[in-house]
């Protein structure tokens, strides 16, 4: 789903269950990016934000999974121990 000038974007980790249902359920006008599981998810997000001319975004949402105290984004697992480095 794409729009020329989105106000909201969502990043979805490709390994979340029912990803196609999640993508289909995104509201019209919201741009979706699926994160590659073999690459650093935080870098992917940074690259998308840098490569696109997003202005006046009202929200950036992330749909992912993880364990207690961890969030998995692509090949990256964010936790308290490495969050500050991002």
Number of C-alpha atoms within 10 A of each C-alpha: 12 12 11 9 15 19 16 18 20 18 20 22 22 18 16 14 11 9 15 10 9 13 17 10 9 14 10 12 15 18 20 20 18 19 24 16 15 10 13 16 23 18 15 18 20 10 11 14 12 10 9 9 11 15 9 10 11 9 12 13 11 17 17 17 16 13 9 7 10 15 15 21 29 23 15 17 18 19 15 9 9 10 10 8 7 7
